[in-house]
């Protein structure tokens, strides 16, 4: 794809990765992604903001073929999909300086083998003149690495936001055209990489509040010409209380745990509690992560394997512990054949979750009447807790 005009002297460069379906060998990409770079040409200097993932380096280099000079390469974030092509850009423009935070400087030296003398480290709030355009750099740690920053162009009121406000969508649209589609993709993005850092993200949102932003240009996904749309969404995800919803990741080997899951779902719905179940054999972990943004309660359903939880259930517990959602309650349900330590094992895997653990429901073999009654009681307890907390619908 050719370079595309955004505004006077500002062009989108980069690549659309239509076929990529996994990020970091972990995160599903059902809609592919984009790697957005931006060329800002001032009356005196020219800056390239970010690059692309190395496998698509040739796309970026072809877009730069007729660019006579680049004075600065701004690295918002040291990860490969943003900065991995910097060495090739520097080969073409050896006079260029790499502009980044002090933390990013050391990381880029480690990750890309760049020499120390190519860097221009910038402080939080520092500005760099391109002549008739100004780049103002704002440190934004933990969105989503500690070295991240964003760039504000006051003359055009554009925020180049790096991973902040990003979404993984491969499309020919330069600007957001379908806010519903982008909302879901951006929420998935937030859930998968931003959720553990909500408290710090809140501070970064406060830093941006003073800026007059007319457009947000992230490093993944489409450009926002209505910034309020994504800013309000982030405020909700960061500050919003949990909802009257149970996230229920589960795995069943021979059907007994599945019977328990189905019964609990029915009991919760009867108590006016929304449930989002996830069969871990087939689920998209991005969908589970999105549910964890909102869940007031997490219930893990698991069969027992060799005296412990099924590995897929253990993975779900590990994921929740890493993402640190704001859920207030957690419980465990499941079936076993001859015994084990499922509850103890799973409980030991979630030290980061600040939750009240509700009485687990485990049964030997196929669930009988007393097990189903215990599930009814668990549903009643969850509904009561949610009502006490005043969780939103």
N, C-alpha and C positions, 0 to 999 in steps of 0.2 A: 504494500500500500504506500502511496506517495505521501509526502508531508502535507498537512492540512492547516489552513489558516484558522486561527482562533480569534485574533484581534490584530490590530496594527503592530507589525513587528514581532508577533508571537505566533509560533506554529507548533502544532502537535507533530511529533515524530514518534517512532516506536513500532511495535509489531502486535498483530492480533494472532494469538495462539489458539486457533480454532479447535485443534485436536487434543490439547492437553487435558488429561482427566485425573491427574493426581499431582499434588503439590507437596514438596518436602517428603516424598514417599509416604505420605500420611493423609493429607487433606483431599477429599474428593472435589473434583472440579466438573460438575455435571454440565456446565455451560462454557467450558474453556476459560480463557482469560485474555487480558491485554497487558502489555508492558508499555507504559506511557512515558515518553521522554518529551521535553518541551524545549524549543529553541527560542530564546529571547534576544532580539537584536536591538541594541541601543544605538544612539548616535555615535558612540565612541567605542563601545565594547560589546562583545557577544558572549552569551552564556548558554551552555547546554545543561538542562536540569534533568539529571538521571540518564540512564542508558537502558539497555534491555538485557534479558537473559541470554547468556552466551550462545546457545544453539540458534538464536535468531539474530545474531550480531550483524550478519550481512545485510539484513533488511535495514537496520539503522545506518550502516556505513554507506549504503546506496543513497539514502535520503540526505546524507551529509556530503555527497560527492561534489556538489556545486557550491557548498558553503565555503567562502574564501578563508575564514579564520574563526577560531573559537578561542576566547581568552580565558574562560572559566568553565570548568565542568563541576557542577554542583552535585555532590553526593548527599542525598537526604538520608540514606540508609545503606549500610554496608553489605546487605545480603545480595546474593548473586543476581537475583532477578531485577535488581535496581542498578547495581554497580559492577556486575561481572564483566561488562564490555568496556569499562574505563581504560584498561591497558591498550586495547585496540584503537580507541579514540585518541589516546595520547600519542600513539604511533603516527597517526595522521596529523595531529595538531600538537607537536612536541612543546610548543611554547605555552600551552594551556596550564593553568593551575587548578588543582583539585580543591574545591571549597567544601569544607565539612566541619563538624564539631570536633573538638580535641579528642573525644573518645572514639569518634569514627576514624580519625587519622590512624591511631594505633591498630584498630581493627582492619582497616584497609591495607595497611602494611603487612599484617599477618595473613589476610585472606587472599590478597592479590599480588603480594610481593612488590608493591610500589615503593619507590625510593622516598626518603623523608623530604627531600628538597622539592618535590612536586606539589606539596600541600600548602594551602592557605587556611589555617584554622580560624574559625569565627566564633565570637562570643554570642551569648544569648542576647538578641535585640540588635546586634551589629548590622550595619547596612553597607552595601557595596554599590557604587555608582557605575552604570553602563553609559552614562551621558544623560540622555533624556529619560532614562528608565532607572529605577532603583530596586535592588533586591534586598529585602529586609529578612534576616534569618532569625527564626524563633525556635529555640530548643524545645523539643516535644518528646522527652524520654518516655520509653515504654509504650510507644505506639508504632511498632511493638517491641523494639530493641532499645537498649539504654542509650544508644548514640544518635537516635533519630532526631531530625529537625524538619521544619517546614519552611517555605519561603513565601513571603507576601510581596506583591508588586503593587505599590500604592497608586501609581499612575493609572492602572487599569482595574484596580480593586480585585485582583485575582489572587487567590490562595492556592499555591501548589503544595498539596497536603500529604504527599508520599502515601504511606499505607493508611493514614488517618482518613476515614470516610470512603475507603476503597470498596470495590466489589469485583468478584471474578465473573465477568461476562464477556464472551467473545462476540462481537457484533460490529457491523459496519457503521453504526451510529456513533458519531463523535460526541454528541450531547445526549443527556438523558431524555428519552422520549416516552418511556413506559415506567412511571414511578412505582407502580405495583411490583413489577418484575425486579426493579433495582432495589426496592425496599427489602425484599426477601433475600436477594444476593448480598446486600450490605449487612443485613442482620446475621446471615451465615458467617460472613467475614468477621464481624465483630465477635460473634460467639466463639469462633475457632481460634482467634489470636489476640483479641483485645480484652475479653471478659476477665481474665485474671488480674488485670491492671486497672480496674474500674476507678479506684480512688485516685490514681495518678492521672488517668484520662480526664476525670472531673476537673483537676487543676489545669490541665492543658486546654480544656474547653473554656475555662475562665480566662486564660491568657488570650484566647482568640476573640473573646467577647468585645474587646475594645476596638477591634478592626472593623472597618467598613468593607464587607466582603460582598462583591457582586457575582462572583463565580468561584467555584471550587474545582480545581483540576487535580484529581488524585493520580497515583501511579498505577493503579489497576482500575479498570472499569471506565464508565463514561463521565464526562464533565457535567457538573451541576450548574445550570443557569438559574436555578432557584435554590440557593444555598439553604434557605430556611427548612426545606424538606428534610435534608440529611442532618442538619444541626439539631432540629427538634427530635428526630429519631434517636440520635446519640444521647441526648439529654434524658430521654425516656429509658433507654437501655442502661445508662449509667446510674441514674438516680431513682428510677421507678421501683416501687415495692413489688414483691412477688405477686403473682396472680393466683386465683382460685383454681389451680391446675396441678395435676400430678404427672410427672414424667416417669414412665414405667419401662425402663429397659429390662428385657428378660431373655432367657434362653431355656428351652425345654427339650430334654433328650427323648423321653418316651411318652410325653403327653401329660404327666401328672402336674408338673409346674404350669403348663398351659391351661389346665382346668382351673387352677388357682388364680391365674392371671385373669382369665375370662370372668370368673366369679367376682373378683375384686373390682374389675372395671364396671360390671353391672351394679354392684353395691355402691360404688362411688357416684356413678351417674344418677342413681336413685336419690342420692343425698345432694344432688346439684353441684357436684364437683366434676370439672372437666378433666379428662384423662387423655394423655398422648402415649400410647404403647409403642415400643420399638423392639421388634424381634431381632435380636442381635446377630442372628445367622445371616440376615439379608439387609439389615438397616444401613442407611447412609449416616455416618457419624456426624456429618454436618447438620442433618436434620435433628439428631439427638442434641447436639450442642445448642441449636437454636431453641429447642424446648427448655433447656436448662437456663436460658436467659430469663424465662418467665416463671418457671415452676416454683410453687410454694413448698411442695413436698416431692421427694424422690423416693420411689420404691424400686428396689432391685429384685427381680425374680430370677432364681437360678436353680438348676439341677445341681446335684452333688457329684463331683468327679474325684475319685481317690481321696476321699475325706475332706475335700475343700470345694470352694465354689467352681463352677464351670469357668474355664479360662476367658470366655467371652464376657461373662459377668464380672470377672476380675478386671478385665480391660475397661469395662464401663465404669467401674468404681475408680480405677486409675485416672480415666479421662475426667471424671467429675472432680476428683481431687486436684488435678492440674488446672482445670478451668475455674475453679473456685466460684461457682454460682452462688446466688443470694438466697437459695432455698433455706427454709427454717426447720424442716423436718425430714427425717429419713427413716425408712424401714426396709426389711428384707423378708421376702417370702420364698418358699421353695420346698422341694421334695428331696428325700434321700432314701437310700436303700438299706444301709446298715449303720449309719452314724457318720460323724465327722465334725469339723470345726468351721463350717461355712460362715457363720455369723462373726466369730472371732477374727477370721481371716479378712473378711470384707471390712469390718470395723477398723481393723488396723491399717487399712489402705486409704483412709479418708481423713487424715489428721488436719487437712486444710479447711475442711467443711465445718462451719460453725452452726451445727444442727443439733436439734433434740432428736435422739434416736427413739422411735416408737417401738413398742413390743413386736418383735419379729413373729412371723407365723411359719413354722416349719412342720412338715408331716412326714411320716414314714410311708412310702409307697403312694398309692392313689389316695387323694384327699377324701376323708369321711365327713360325716355330719358335723363333728366337733371342729374340724379344720375350717369348714365353710362358715360355721358360726364365728370362729375367730377372725376370719376375713371380713365378715359383716361388722364385727366389733372394731376392726382396724379402720374400715371405711368410715364408721361413725366417729371414731376418734379424730381422723384426718379432717372430716367435715367440721367438727367442733373446733379444732385448732384453727382452721382457716377462718371460721366465723369470728373467733376471738381476736384474731389478728386483723380482721377487716380487709382481707385480701380482695383485690379488684377482680371483677369478672373478665 
